[in-house]
């Protein structure tokens, strides 16, 4: 996922969680990397894009999950990506170029206004 968002995503700090807007708990298929992501979600701590990229590359699938990116200690995220029940992906951002890049990878991508 992070590769499609570019270097900016790797430099950003991230939080992961379940998808509250759909009452979906974080659900990741995988082994040790999935467990690490679940632990990070429980902590609510921000962590590096490099770590997120590594963990996502080692999980089989994110079924339910929300990934939120922040730049330079900002409080407002620059992008939120939600995996919804393995059915579609939502993107919340002010930058349409990001949505276009996500659509290059995922079939069903919905922009959240």
Buried (B, 14 or more C-beta within 10 A) or exposed (E): BBEBBEEBBBEBBBBBBBBEEEEBEBBBEBEEBBEBBBEBBEEEEBBEBBBBBEBBEBBEEBBBBBBBBBBEEEEEBBBBBBBBEEEEBBBBBEEEEBBEBBBEEBEEBBEEE
